[in-house]
Amino acid sequence: MKTRVNKDMTFNDINKYLYPVYQYGKEKIDNNMYDDWDEIEHITKWIKNVLKSINKNKGDILDIYYLEDKSNIIGVLFCLSGSDNVQKFLQESNIKLTNDKVVQLRCFHILKNYRGIGKKWLKNEVLKDLKGQGVNKVYIKSSHNKALRLYDNLGTKIGNYIGISDHELYQRFGYIYRIDL
């Protein structure tokens, strides 16, 4: 399923789609896996920034892909296209700007009990939909070890990065991937 964010939507309208992200944060705390990186804080800041850009007509388009089971959100993936924030992402990631129609994927989370369906969903629904829209290249960056194999199978590593954790306790090493459609 997919919903497109419009000017009339607020963060509160989008917040319901973040349920898998909230659950992942809880899972990290409950299982002593907390790594000084608050996904909710980071995605909230990013979404609010994109909402500002949408409201200022800067050309950004935000689609929320999500999975449901019995009316519960079990998976989420944000897809940013357009001009302003995607161009910033490409420049910050040292990716050469081209005339290709590109998107940035962000915040790919699936509830623990449903993990294993992500590749099928991403490949058969999300990427297929994007290709149908004329998208040529999909970019995603990740430091989540369990997701890296999925991205290795679907795309090509084109870069890496080091992020500093929220309280500057740890370095987070991650990769930037390009998936050609």
C-alpha positions as CSV (number, residue, x, y, z in Angstrom):
1,M,0.0,0.0,0.0
2,K,1.1,3.5,-0.6
3,T,0.0,7.0,0.5
4,R,1.3,10.3,-0.9
5,V,2.0,13.1,1.6
6,N,0.3,16.3,0.7
7,K,0.4,19.9,1.9
8,D,-2.6,19.4,4.2
9,M,-0.9,16.6,6.2
10,T,0.9,17.1,9.4
11,F,3.5,15.0,11.2
12,N,0.6,13.7,13.4
13,D,-1.0,12.3,10.2
14,I,2.2,10.5,9.3
15,N,3.1,9.3,12.8
16,K,0.8,6.3,12.6
17,Y,3.0,4.8,9.9
18,L,6.0,4.9,12.2
19,Y,4.7,2.1,14.4
20,P,7.4,-0.4,13.2
21,V,10.1,2.1,14.0
22,Y,8.8,2.7,17.5
23,Q,8.7,-1.1,18.0
24,Y,12.3,-1.4,16.8
25,G,13.4,1.2,19.3
26,K,11.6,-0.7,22.0
27,E,13.1,-4.0,20.9
28,K,16.6,-2.5,21.1
29,I,16.1,-1.3,24.6
30,D,14.4,-4.5,25.8
31,N,17.2,-6.7,24.4
32,N,20.1,-4.6,25.5
33,M,20.9,-3.6,21.9
34,Y,20.6,0.1,22.4
35,D,23.4,1.7,20.3
36,D,22.9,5.4,21.1
37,W,20.9,6.0,17.9
38,D,17.3,7.0,18.2
39,E,15.6,6.2,14.9
40,I,12.4,7.9,15.9
41,E,14.2,11.1,16.6
42,H,16.1,11.1,13.4
43,I,13.2,10.1,11.1
44,T,10.9,12.6,12.8
45,K,13.4,15.4,12.1
46,W,13.8,14.3,8.5
47,I,10.0,14.0,7.9
48,K,9.4,17.5,9.4
49,N,12.1,18.9,7.2
50,V,10.5,17.3,4.1
51,L,7.0,18.5,5.2
52,K,8.4,22.1,5.3
53,S,9.8,21.7,1.8
54,I,6.5,20.3,0.5
55,N,4.6,23.2,2.0
56,K,7.0,25.6,0.3
57,N,6.5,23.9,-3.1
58,K,10.2,23.0,-3.4
59,G,9.3,20.0,-5.6
60,D,9.6,17.3,-3.0
61,I,7.2,14.3,-3.2
62,L,7.0,12.0,-0.2
63,D,5.4,8.6,-0.6
64,I,4.9,6.3,2.3
65,Y,4.9,2.6,1.4
66,Y,3.5,0.4,4.1
67,L,2.4,-3.1,4.9
68,E,-0.6,-4.0,7.0
69,D,-1.8,-7.1,8.7
70,K,-5.3,-7.0,10.2
71,S,-5.3,-3.1,9.9
72,N,-2.0,-2.9,11.8
73,I,1.0,-1.3,10.2
74,I,3.7,-4.0,10.1
75,G,6.2,-2.4,7.7
76,V,7.1,1.1,6.5
77,L,9.4,2.7,3.9
78,F,9.6,6.3,2.9
79,C,10.3,7.3,-0.7
80,L,11.4,10.8,-1.4
81,S,11.4,12.1,-5.0
82,G,11.4,15.5,-6.6
83,S,14.1,18.1,-6.4
84,D,15.1,19.8,-3.2
85,N,15.9,17.2,-0.5
86,V,16.9,14.5,-2.9
87,Q,19.5,16.8,-4.5
88,K,20.8,17.6,-1.1
89,F,21.1,13.9,-0.3
90,L,23.0,13.2,-3.5
91,Q,25.4,16.1,-3.0
92,E,26.1,15.2,0.6
93,S,26.7,11.6,-0.4
94,N,29.1,12.7,-3.2
95,I,26.9,11.2,-5.9
96,K,27.2,12.8,-9.3
97,L,24.0,14.5,-10.3
98,T,22.5,13.2,-13.6
99,N,19.3,13.7,-15.5
100,D,18.0,10.3,-14.3
101,K,14.8,10.2,-12.4
102,V,16.0,9.2,-8.9
103,V,14.5,8.6,-5.5
104,Q,15.8,8.2,-2.0
105,L,14.4,5.5,0.2
106,R,14.5,6.0,4.0
107,C,13.4,4.3,7.2
108,F,12.8,0.7,6.0
109,H,11.4,-1.1,9.0
110,I,9.4,-4.3,9.4
111,L,8.1,-5.7,12.7
112,K,10.2,-8.5,14.1
113,N,7.6,-11.2,13.6
114,Y,7.3,-10.3,9.9
115,R,10.9,-10.0,9.0
116,G,11.9,-12.0,6.0
117,I,9.2,-10.6,3.7
118,G,11.1,-7.3,3.1
119,K,13.0,-8.4,0.0
120,K,9.8,-9.6,-1.7
121,W,7.9,-6.5,-0.7
122,L,10.7,-4.2,-1.8
123,K,11.3,-5.9,-5.1
124,N,7.8,-6.9,-6.2
125,E,5.8,-3.9,-4.9
126,V,7.9,-0.9,-4.1
127,L,10.6,-1.1,-6.8
128,K,8.1,-2.3,-9.4
129,D,5.9,0.7,-8.6
130,L,8.8,3.1,-8.8
131,K,9.9,1.7,-12.2
132,G,6.4,2.1,-13.4
133,Q,6.7,5.8,-12.5
134,G,9.8,6.1,-14.7
135,V,12.3,6.1,-11.8
136,N,15.8,5.0,-13.0
137,K,17.8,4.9,-9.9
138,V,17.0,4.3,-6.2
139,Y,19.4,5.3,-3.4
140,I,19.4,4.1,0.1
141,K,21.9,4.4,2.9
142,S,22.1,2.1,5.8
143,S,24.2,1.1,8.8
144,H,21.9,-1.8,9.8
145,N,23.9,-5.0,9.5
146,K,20.8,-7.2,8.9
147,A,19.6,-5.0,6.0
148,L,23.0,-4.8,4.2
149,R,22.6,-8.3,2.7
150,L,19.3,-7.3,1.2
151,Y,20.7,-4.2,-0.3
152,D,23.8,-6.1,-1.6
153,N,21.4,-8.5,-3.4
154,L,19.3,-5.7,-5.0
155,G,21.9,-3.0,-5.8
156,T,25.4,-1.8,-5.8
157,K,27.5,-0.3,-3.0
158,I,28.6,3.1,-4.3
159,G,29.9,4.6,-1.1
160,N,30.2,4.5,2.6
161,Y,29.9,6.9,5.5
162,I,30.6,7.1,9.2
163,G,28.0,8.6,11.4
164,I,28.4,9.6,15.0
165,S,25.9,8.4,17.5
166,D,23.5,10.7,19.2
167,H,25.7,11.3,22.3
168,E,28.9,10.9,20.4
169,L,29.6,7.6,22.1
170,Y,30.0,5.4,19.0
171,Q,30.8,5.6,15.3
172,R,28.2,4.1,13.0
173,F,29.7,2.7,9.7
174,G,27.3,2.4,6.9
175,Y,27.0,2.1,3.1
176,I,25.2,4.0,0.3
177,Y,23.5,1.8,-2.3
178,R,22.2,2.4,-5.7
179,I,19.5,0.1,-7.2
180,D,19.2,0.5,-10.9
181,L,15.7,-0.1,-12.3
